[in-house]
Amino acid sequence: MRKILSVLAIAIFIISCNQQTSAVEEKKDAGTATKEAKKDDLNYAFKAAYSSSFEIGDPQNAKIVLDIWKAYQDNKLEDTKAFWADSVTLQFANGFTFRGNPDSVLAGGKADRNNYTALTDSIDAWISTKSIDRNEEWVCVWAREYSTDKKGKKDTSNLQEIWRLKGGKVNFMAQFAAHHR
């Protein structure tokens, strides 16, 4: 009799746990559906030319971008050669657009970095994202850069950059800046 009661008690316990789990999952599903319905019901003043459908992306992409930032700050860009795609486009805040291969990216980056005697970056935030409808990986970075050029002129810039990666390699970057002099 004890065995039967024990088995019955265990069965009731398992069933009640499954029902609680199902109720929690149903509640989660209902909450997600509500959020999606709200998002889908919004009528925006503009239609996105590129995409308005994003999700959180691979954090490894953000690590790659931040490693590039760190290497530039430390004047060690040669350490980043493996992070660059065969063809790269870089659009800088001053209007200059660069197109080239990893070797030319590194040469140009090193030449630019050599204009400074001191450079320190302070990263405010980053996020790795994925455009769902375009199937593209992006990393957004918000930062402040403190620099001193070879003439001793100091500058502080607020920077925002968007980096596109394909297969774990950077193939595009666009930079936007506000300078404080």
C-alpha positions as CSV (number, residue, x, y, z in Angstrom):
1,M,0.0,0.0,0.0
2,R,2.8,2.4,0.8
3,K,4.4,1.8,-2.6
4,I,1.1,2.6,-4.3
5,L,0.7,5.8,-2.3
6,S,4.3,6.7,-2.9
7,V,4.0,6.2,-6.7
8,L,0.6,8.1,-6.7
9,A,2.2,11.0,-4.8
10,I,5.1,11.2,-7.2
11,A,2.8,11.0,-10.2
12,I,0.6,13.8,-8.8
13,F,3.7,15.9,-8.1
14,I,5.1,15.5,-11.6
15,I,1.7,16.3,-13.2
16,S,1.3,19.4,-11.1
17,C,4.9,20.5,-12.0
18,N,4.1,20.0,-15.7
19,Q,0.9,22.0,-15.4
20,Q,2.7,24.9,-13.6
21,T,5.4,24.8,-16.3
22,S,2.8,24.9,-19.1
23,A,1.0,27.8,-17.4
24,V,4.3,29.7,-17.2
25,E,5.1,28.9,-20.8
26,E,1.5,30.0,-21.9
27,K,1.9,33.2,-20.0
28,K,5.3,33.9,-21.6
29,D,3.9,33.1,-25.1
30,A,0.9,35.4,-24.5
31,G,3.3,38.2,-23.3
32,T,5.5,37.7,-26.4
33,A,2.5,37.7,-28.7
34,T,1.2,40.9,-27.1
35,K,4.6,42.6,-27.6
36,E,4.8,41.4,-31.2
37,A,1.2,42.6,-31.8
38,K,2.0,46.0,-30.3
39,K,5.1,46.3,-32.5
40,D,3.2,45.2,-35.6
41,D,0.4,47.7,-34.9
42,L,2.6,50.7,-34.8
43,N,2.3,53.2,-37.7
44,Y,5.7,54.9,-38.0
45,A,6.1,58.3,-39.6
46,F,8.8,56.9,-41.9
47,K,9.5,53.6,-43.6
48,A,13.1,52.4,-43.1
49,A,15.1,52.6,-46.3
50,Y,17.4,49.8,-45.1
51,S,15.6,47.8,-42.4
52,S,13.5,48.1,-39.2
53,S,13.7,44.5,-38.4
54,F,16.6,43.8,-36.0
55,E,17.4,41.3,-33.2
56,I,20.4,41.0,-30.9
57,G,23.4,39.6,-32.8
58,D,26.4,37.5,-32.0
59,P,28.4,39.0,-29.1
60,Q,31.6,37.7,-30.8
61,N,31.1,40.4,-33.5
62,A,31.3,43.1,-30.8
63,K,34.4,41.6,-29.4
64,I,36.1,41.8,-32.8
65,V,35.2,45.4,-33.2
66,L,36.3,46.3,-29.7
67,D,39.6,44.4,-30.3
68,I,40.1,46.6,-33.4
69,W,39.4,49.7,-31.3
70,K,41.9,48.6,-28.7
71,A,44.5,47.8,-31.3
72,Y,44.1,51.2,-32.9
73,Q,44.4,52.9,-29.5
74,D,47.5,50.9,-28.6
75,N,49.1,51.4,-32.1
76,K,49.0,47.7,-32.8
77,L,46.7,47.4,-35.8
78,E,48.9,44.7,-37.3
79,D,47.3,42.4,-34.7
80,T,43.9,42.8,-36.4
81,K,44.7,41.5,-39.9
82,A,42.5,38.4,-39.4
83,F,39.5,40.5,-38.6
84,W,39.2,42.2,-42.0
85,A,37.3,40.9,-45.1
86,D,39.0,40.7,-48.5
87,S,37.3,43.9,-49.5
88,V,36.6,46.7,-47.0
89,T,34.9,50.0,-47.2
90,L,35.4,52.6,-44.4
91,Q,33.5,55.9,-44.2
92,F,35.0,58.4,-41.8
93,A,33.3,61.3,-40.1
94,N,35.5,63.8,-42.0
95,G,34.0,62.6,-45.3
96,F,36.9,60.4,-46.4
97,T,35.8,57.0,-47.8
98,F,38.4,54.3,-48.0
99,R,38.1,51.1,-50.1
100,G,40.7,48.4,-50.0
101,N,42.1,45.0,-48.8
102,P,43.3,44.2,-45.3
103,D,46.9,45.2,-46.0
104,S,45.8,48.6,-47.2
105,V,43.4,49.0,-44.3
106,L,46.3,48.3,-41.9
107,A,48.7,50.6,-43.7
108,G,46.1,53.5,-43.8
109,G,45.1,52.9,-40.1
110,K,48.7,52.9,-39.0
111,A,49.5,56.1,-40.9
112,D,46.5,57.8,-39.4
113,R,47.4,56.6,-35.8
114,N,50.9,57.9,-36.3
115,N,49.4,61.4,-36.4
116,Y,48.9,61.2,-32.6
117,T,51.3,61.2,-29.7
118,A,48.5,60.1,-27.3
119,L,45.1,58.5,-27.9
120,T,42.6,57.2,-25.4
121,D,39.2,55.7,-26.0
122,S,36.3,55.5,-23.6
123,I,33.6,53.2,-24.8
124,D,30.2,54.3,-23.6
125,A,28.2,51.4,-25.1
126,W,28.0,48.8,-27.8
127,I,25.5,46.4,-29.2
128,S,25.7,43.5,-31.6
129,T,22.6,43.3,-33.9
130,K,21.4,41.4,-36.8
131,S,19.1,42.7,-39.6
132,I,16.6,39.9,-39.9
133,D,15.2,40.8,-43.3
134,R,18.7,41.5,-44.8
135,N,20.5,38.7,-42.8
136,E,23.4,41.1,-42.0
137,E,25.4,41.3,-38.8
138,W,26.1,44.8,-37.3
139,V,27.9,46.2,-34.3
140,C,27.1,49.8,-33.1
141,V,29.6,51.6,-30.9
142,W,29.2,54.8,-28.9
143,A,32.5,56.3,-27.5
144,R,34.6,59.2,-26.6
145,E,38.1,59.6,-28.0
146,Y,40.7,61.8,-26.4
147,S,43.7,62.6,-28.7
148,T,46.8,64.7,-28.8
149,D,48.4,65.3,-32.2
150,K,52.1,65.8,-32.9
151,K,51.8,69.5,-32.6
152,G,50.3,69.1,-29.1
153,K,46.8,70.0,-30.1
154,K,44.2,68.1,-27.9
155,D,40.8,67.0,-29.1
156,T,37.9,65.2,-27.7
157,S,35.4,63.5,-30.0
158,N,32.1,61.8,-29.4
159,L,32.0,59.0,-31.9
160,Q,29.3,56.7,-33.1
161,E,30.3,53.9,-35.5
162,I,28.4,51.1,-37.3
163,W,30.4,48.1,-38.3
164,R,29.1,45.3,-40.7
165,L,30.6,41.9,-40.4
166,K,30.2,38.9,-42.7
167,G,31.6,35.5,-41.6
168,G,33.2,37.2,-38.6
169,K,35.2,39.7,-40.7
170,V,34.6,43.4,-41.0
171,N,33.7,44.6,-44.5
172,F,32.1,48.0,-43.8
173,M,32.3,50.8,-41.2
174,A,30.7,54.2,-41.1
175,Q,31.8,56.8,-38.5
176,F,30.0,59.8,-37.2
177,A,31.6,62.4,-34.9
178,A,31.1,65.5,-32.8
179,H,34.3,67.3,-31.8
180,H,34.8,69.4,-28.6
181,R,37.7,71.8,-29.0
